Amino acid sequence: MVKITEGYAPFQEYQTWYRISGDLSRGKTPLVIAHGGPGCTHDYVDAFRDIARTGRAVIHYDQIGNGRSTHLPDKPAGFWQPSLFLAELDNLLRNLGIEENYALLGQSWGGMLGAEHAVTQPAGLKALIIANSPASMELWLQAAARLRSELPDGVQETLLAHEQAGTIDSEEYKAASQVFYTRHVCRLDPWPEEVKRTFSAMDADPTVYHAMNGPTEFHVIGSMKDWTIVDRLPAINVPVLLISGRYDEAAPEVVQPFADGIKDVRWVIFENSSHMPHVEERGACMECIQEFLDLQEAAAKGCL
C-alpha cells in the first residue's frame, strides 16, 4: 500500500497544499506534478499517482489561487504571472527538501511552467516531462482556430456570436464549447470524476484562469496570450519527454518547437487520446513515463 502524506508549504503569506504519494526517503528520484490551467486543480492529473506504485514518490500540489491552496479572488489580473508560480514551485521543492534531486512533469500550462523552470537550469532537476503543452500561445491559437473550423455546422457560429456579444456565460455558449472539449480535451464518455471535479472547481473560482487564459481553451484573451518559450528552449539541459494526443488541442505544430529546440528529447503521441492521455490511455501513458524516468536514472548511474 502506498503511503500518503498531505501538508501545506508556507509561501509568502499564503499556503500551497501538497500531497506525497510514496516515501521521499526511498532511492528513486521523486516526481513533482504541475497541473494545468492556469487555474485548474490537481484532481484531473491525479492519475499520475499510479507511478508511486513503482517505488517512486509522486508529489501533487495545487497552485496558489486554486484547489486546496490559498484562494485570492480579489487580486488584480496583473498579480497572476508565470514568475509567481515559478517562485511557488521553487519554494515547494525547498520545503520538501528535494531541491537537489527531482523530476518534474507539467501538463498543459504545467508543461509551460515546467519549461520556464527548466530554462533556468536548476541543478536538482534530473528530467522533465512536458505533457500536452504549447511552446507558444501564438501557435496554440492558430491550432485552436483550425480545430474550431472543423466543428459541426452551427457550433462555430454560436461560439463567435456569443464572443462578439460578450455573452460567453450563456448556457448556449457553454454547450457549444463542450463540443470542442469532447473532441480535443477529453474524449472519454463520461468524463472521469476527477476531471469533473477540476472543471467544477474552475467554475466555482475562475480567477486565475480568466486572468491568465480567458473564458475558454480556444478564446484566449488573458495575460498569457503572447507567451512563448521557443527562443529559450536550447537552454534546457536535462532529458525531456514530450507527450501529446492524436486529437489534442495541443496539436503537433504546437508541440513541434519543443522537439526542434531541446537537445535531449523524445516525443510520444498517444493515438487514442486528445488532451489527457493520462486518463484516456492511462496504463500506456504511465508505462511510458515510468520507463523514461527509469532510463534516465540508469543512465545517470552509469548502468547503460
C-alpha positions as CSV (number, residue, x, y, z in Angstrom):
1,M,0.0,0.0,0.0
2,V,1.4,3.4,-1.0
3,K,1.9,5.9,1.9
4,I,0.0,9.2,1.6
5,T,1.2,12.4,3.3
6,E,-0.6,15.7,2.9
7,G,0.5,19.2,4.1
8,Y,0.9,22.9,3.4
9,A,4.1,24.7,2.3
10,P,4.1,28.3,3.5
11,F,4.7,30.6,0.5
12,Q,4.9,34.4,1.1
13,E,1.8,35.0,3.2
14,Y,-0.1,32.1,1.5
15,Q,-0.3,28.3,1.7
16,T,0.5,25.7,-1.0
17,W,-1.3,22.4,-0.5
18,Y,0.6,19.3,-1.4
19,R,0.3,15.5,-1.3
20,I,3.1,13.0,-1.4
21,S,2.2,9.5,-2.6
22,G,5.0,7.3,-1.6
23,D,8.1,7.8,0.5
24,L,10.6,10.6,-0.2
25,S,13.3,8.6,1.6
26,R,13.2,5.9,-1.0
27,G,16.1,5.8,-3.5
28,K,14.2,6.8,-6.7
29,T,14.1,10.5,-7.8
30,P,10.7,11.9,-6.8
31,L,8.3,13.2,-9.4
32,V,6.6,16.5,-9.0
33,I,3.3,17.1,-10.9
34,A,2.4,20.6,-12.1
35,H,-1.3,20.9,-13.1
36,G,-2.6,22.9,-16.0
37,G,-4.9,25.8,-16.5
38,P,-3.6,28.2,-15.4
39,G,-6.3,27.8,-12.8
40,C,-7.0,24.1,-12.7
41,T,-6.5,21.8,-9.7
42,H,-4.5,18.7,-9.1
43,D,-7.7,16.5,-9.3
44,Y,-7.7,15.9,-13.1
45,V,-4.0,14.8,-13.1
46,D,-4.5,12.6,-10.0
47,A,-3.9,9.5,-12.2
48,F,-0.1,10.2,-12.1
49,R,-0.1,8.8,-8.5
50,D,-0.1,5.4,-10.2
51,I,3.6,5.9,-10.7
52,A,4.1,5.8,-6.9
53,R,3.4,2.0,-7.1
54,T,6.8,1.6,-8.7
55,G,8.6,2.9,-5.6
56,R,8.9,6.5,-6.8
57,A,7.4,9.2,-4.7
58,V,4.9,11.4,-6.6
59,I,4.1,14.9,-5.4
60,H,0.9,16.7,-6.4
61,Y,0.1,20.2,-5.4
62,D,-2.5,22.9,-6.0
63,Q,-1.0,26.1,-7.4
64,I,-1.8,29.3,-5.5
65,G,-5.3,30.5,-6.2
66,N,-6.6,27.0,-6.9
67,G,-7.9,23.9,-5.2
68,R,-6.9,23.4,-1.6
69,S,-4.2,26.2,-1.7
70,T,-4.9,29.8,-0.7
71,H,-7.5,31.4,-3.0
72,L,-7.1,35.1,-3.9
73,P,-10.2,36.2,-5.8
74,D,-9.6,39.9,-5.2
75,K,-6.1,40.0,-6.7
76,P,-5.9,42.1,-9.9
77,A,-5.1,40.3,-13.2
78,G,-1.5,41.6,-13.1
79,F,-0.8,39.6,-9.9
80,W,-1.1,36.3,-11.8
81,Q,2.2,35.9,-13.7
82,P,4.4,32.9,-14.5
83,S,7.0,34.4,-12.1
84,L,4.6,33.9,-9.2
85,F,4.2,30.2,-10.0
86,L,7.9,29.7,-10.6
87,A,8.7,31.1,-7.2
88,E,6.0,28.9,-5.7
89,L,7.5,25.8,-7.3
90,D,10.9,26.6,-6.0
91,N,9.5,27.2,-2.6
92,L,7.7,23.8,-2.6
93,L,10.9,22.0,-3.6
94,R,12.8,23.6,-0.8
95,N,10.1,23.0,1.7
96,L,10.1,19.3,0.9
97,G,13.9,19.1,0.9
98,I,14.1,17.7,-2.7
99,E,15.5,20.7,-4.5
100,E,18.7,18.8,-5.2
101,N,17.1,15.8,-6.8
102,Y,13.7,15.7,-8.5
103,A,11.9,15.2,-11.8
104,L,9.1,17.4,-13.0
105,L,6.0,16.6,-15.0
106,G,3.9,19.5,-16.2
107,Q,0.6,19.0,-18.0
108,S,-0.7,21.7,-20.4
109,W,0.0,25.0,-18.6
110,G,2.0,22.9,-16.1
111,G,4.3,22.0,-19.0
112,M,4.8,25.6,-19.9
113,L,5.6,26.3,-16.3
114,G,8.0,23.3,-16.3
115,A,9.8,24.6,-19.4
116,E,10.1,28.0,-17.8
117,H,11.6,26.3,-14.8
118,A,14.0,24.2,-16.8
119,V,15.5,27.0,-18.9
120,T,16.9,28.4,-15.6
121,Q,18.9,25.2,-15.4
122,P,18.2,24.3,-11.8
123,A,20.9,21.9,-10.5
124,G,18.4,19.5,-8.9
125,L,16.2,18.9,-12.0
126,K,17.1,15.5,-13.4
127,A,14.4,15.0,-16.0
128,L,11.4,16.9,-17.4
129,I,8.1,15.6,-18.9
130,I,6.1,18.2,-20.9
131,A,2.6,16.8,-21.5
132,N,0.1,18.3,-23.9
133,S,1.7,21.8,-23.8
134,P,2.2,24.6,-26.4
135,A,5.6,26.1,-27.0
136,S,3.9,29.4,-27.8
137,M,0.4,30.8,-27.4
138,E,0.5,32.1,-31.0
139,L,0.8,28.5,-32.2
140,W,-1.9,27.4,-29.7
141,L,-4.3,30.0,-31.1
142,Q,-3.6,29.1,-34.7
143,A,-4.3,25.4,-33.9
144,A,-7.4,26.3,-32.0
145,A,-8.7,28.3,-35.0
146,R,-8.1,25.3,-37.2
147,L,-9.8,22.9,-34.9
148,R,-12.7,25.3,-34.4
149,S,-13.2,25.5,-38.2
150,E,-13.7,21.7,-38.2
151,L,-16.6,21.8,-35.7
152,P,-20.1,20.9,-36.9
153,D,-22.2,23.5,-38.7
154,G,-23.8,25.9,-36.3
155,V,-21.4,25.4,-33.4
156,Q,-18.8,27.8,-34.9
157,E,-21.4,30.4,-35.5
158,T,-22.8,30.1,-31.9
159,L,-19.3,30.5,-30.4
160,L,-18.5,33.5,-32.5
161,A,-21.8,35.2,-31.9
162,H,-21.6,34.9,-28.2
163,E,-17.9,36.0,-28.1
164,Q,-18.8,39.1,-30.1
165,A,-21.8,39.8,-28.0
166,G,-20.0,39.3,-24.7
167,T,-22.4,36.6,-23.6
168,I,-20.0,33.8,-23.0
169,D,-21.6,32.9,-19.7
170,S,-24.8,31.8,-21.5
171,E,-25.8,28.1,-21.5
172,E,-25.8,28.1,-25.3
173,Y,-22.1,29.2,-25.4
174,K,-21.2,26.6,-22.8
175,A,-22.9,23.8,-24.7
176,A,-21.2,24.8,-27.9
177,S,-17.8,24.9,-26.1
178,Q,-18.4,21.4,-24.8
179,V,-18.4,20.1,-28.4
180,F,-14.8,21.3,-28.7
181,Y,-13.9,19.9,-25.3
182,T,-15.3,16.4,-26.0
183,R,-13.2,16.3,-29.2
184,H,-10.0,17.9,-28.1
185,V,-9.7,18.0,-24.3
186,C,-11.0,14.6,-23.1
187,R,-12.7,12.1,-25.4
188,L,-13.9,9.7,-22.7
189,D,-17.7,9.5,-22.2
190,P,-18.5,10.1,-19.4
191,W,-15.6,12.2,-18.2
192,P,-13.8,10.7,-15.1
193,E,-14.9,12.1,-11.8
194,E,-11.5,13.6,-11.1
195,V,-11.8,15.6,-14.4
196,K,-15.3,16.7,-13.5
197,R,-14.0,17.9,-10.1
198,T,-11.4,20.2,-11.7
199,F,-13.9,21.8,-14.0
200,S,-16.4,22.3,-11.2
201,A,-13.6,23.9,-9.1
202,M,-12.8,26.2,-12.0
203,D,-16.4,27.2,-12.4
204,A,-16.6,28.0,-8.7
205,D,-13.5,30.2,-8.8
206,P,-12.2,31.1,-12.3
207,T,-9.9,33.9,-11.0
208,V,-6.6,32.6,-12.3
209,Y,-8.0,31.0,-15.5
210,H,-9.8,34.2,-16.6
211,A,-6.8,36.4,-15.7
212,M,-4.1,34.4,-17.5
213,N,-6.0,32.4,-20.2
214,G,-9.6,33.7,-20.8
215,P,-13.1,32.2,-20.8
216,T,-12.3,29.0,-22.7
217,E,-9.5,26.9,-24.1
218,F,-9.8,28.4,-27.5
219,H,-10.8,32.1,-26.7
220,V,-7.5,33.2,-25.1
221,I,-7.6,36.9,-24.1
222,G,-5.7,36.8,-20.8
223,S,-2.1,37.8,-19.9
224,M,-0.6,34.6,-21.4
225,K,-1.9,35.3,-24.9
226,D,1.5,36.4,-26.2
227,W,3.6,33.9,-24.2
228,T,6.4,32.0,-25.9
229,I,9.4,30.0,-24.9
230,V,10.6,28.9,-28.4
231,D,13.7,31.1,-28.5
232,R,14.8,29.9,-25.0
233,L,14.4,26.1,-25.5
234,P,18.1,25.4,-26.2
235,A,18.9,26.3,-22.6
236,I,17.1,23.2,-21.3
237,N,19.9,20.8,-20.4
238,V,18.1,17.8,-19.0
239,P,16.4,14.8,-20.8
240,V,12.9,15.7,-21.9
241,L,9.9,13.5,-22.7
242,L,7.1,15.1,-24.8
243,I,3.6,13.7,-24.6
244,S,0.6,14.6,-26.7
245,G,-2.6,13.0,-28.1
246,R,-3.5,12.5,-31.7
247,Y,-6.7,14.6,-31.2
248,D,-5.0,17.0,-28.8
249,E,-5.8,20.7,-28.7
250,A,-2.0,20.9,-28.3
251,A,-1.8,19.9,-32.0
252,P,1.6,18.6,-33.5
253,E,2.5,22.1,-34.8
254,V,2.0,23.4,-31.3
255,V,4.4,20.9,-29.7
256,Q,7.0,20.8,-32.6
257,P,9.2,23.6,-31.3
258,F,10.0,21.6,-28.2
259,A,11.2,18.7,-30.4
260,D,13.2,21.1,-32.5
261,G,14.7,23.2,-29.8
262,I,15.6,20.9,-26.9
263,K,18.8,18.9,-27.2
264,D,17.9,15.7,-25.5
265,V,14.2,15.0,-26.3
266,R,11.8,12.2,-27.3
267,W,8.2,12.6,-28.3
268,V,5.4,10.1,-27.8
269,I,1.9,10.7,-29.4
270,F,-1.0,8.6,-28.0
271,E,-3.2,7.6,-30.9
272,N,-6.4,7.3,-29.0
273,S,-6.1,10.4,-26.9
274,S,-6.8,14.1,-27.0
275,H,-5.5,16.5,-24.3
276,M,-5.5,13.9,-21.4
277,P,-3.7,10.7,-22.3
278,H,-3.1,10.2,-18.6
279,V,-6.9,9.3,-18.3
280,E,-7.7,8.4,-22.0
281,E,-4.9,5.9,-22.2
282,R,-3.9,5.7,-18.6
283,G,-2.0,2.5,-18.4
284,A,0.1,3.1,-21.6
285,C,0.8,6.7,-20.5
286,M,2.0,5.7,-17.0
287,E,4.2,2.9,-18.5
288,C,5.7,5.4,-20.9
289,I,6.6,7.9,-18.2
290,Q,7.9,5.2,-15.8
291,E,10.2,3.8,-18.5
292,F,11.5,7.2,-19.3
293,L,12.3,8.1,-15.7
294,D,13.9,4.7,-15.0
295,L,16.0,5.0,-18.1
296,Q,17.3,8.5,-17.1
297,E,18.2,7.2,-13.6
298,A,20.0,4.2,-15.0
299,A,22.0,6.4,-17.4
300,A,22.9,8.8,-14.6
301,K,24.2,5.9,-12.5
302,G,26.3,4.7,-15.5
303,C,24.3,1.5,-15.9
304,L,23.8,2.0,-19.7
